[in-house]
Amino acid sequence: AVERDGHVVFRINTGKVLTKDDRWFMTGVPNGHPDLYGFRKTDNQVFYIEVKTATGRPRKDQIFFHQALSNRGVIHGIARSSEDALKIINEGLVGYGFDE
């Protein structure tokens, strides 16, 4: 829905990989990083979206990341639907869904 609305969006993949010499290697971004990030079509401003189910709650590390983004006025929030994601992005909301 975000791409169909004209925005650029990237999905964040993280996890562990077992190397050929039997070592675990952590991939991805820091703990708490939102699931999606991208750039708005209107002004190329960055946004971050944490995807949650209807009853999902943010973890402590996600709340910490949210606070860092809020302190800087960065567009971000929790999306429980594609409509939420578009609302966060198009209205430039900061911290949507974190104070519920």
Rosetta blueprint (number, residue, H / E / L):
1 A L
2 V L
3 E L
4 R L
5 D L
6 G L
7 H L
8 V E
9 V E
10 F E
11 R E
12 I L
13 N L
14 T L
15 G E
16 K E
17 V E
18 L E
19 T L
20 K L
21 D L
22 D L
23 R L
24 W E
25 F E
26 M E
27 T E
28 G L
29 V L
30 P L
31 N L
32 G L
33 H L
34 P L
35 D L
36 L E
37 Y E
38 G E
39 F E
40 R L
41 K L
42 T L
43 D L
44 N L
45 Q L
46 V E
47 F E
48 Y E
49 I E
50 E E
51 V E
52 K L
53 T L
54 A L
55 T L
56 G L
57 R L
58 P L
59 R L
60 K H
61 D H
62 Q H
63 I H
64 F H
65 F H
66 H H
67 Q H
68 A H
69 L H
70 S H
71 N H
72 R L
73 G L
74 V L
75 I E
76 H E
77 G E
78 I E
79 A E
80 R L
81 S L
82 S H
83 E H
84 D H
85 A H
86 L H
87 K H
88 I H
89 I H
90 N H
91 E H
92 G L
93 L L
94 V E
95 G E
96 Y E
97 G L
98 F L
99 D L
100 E L
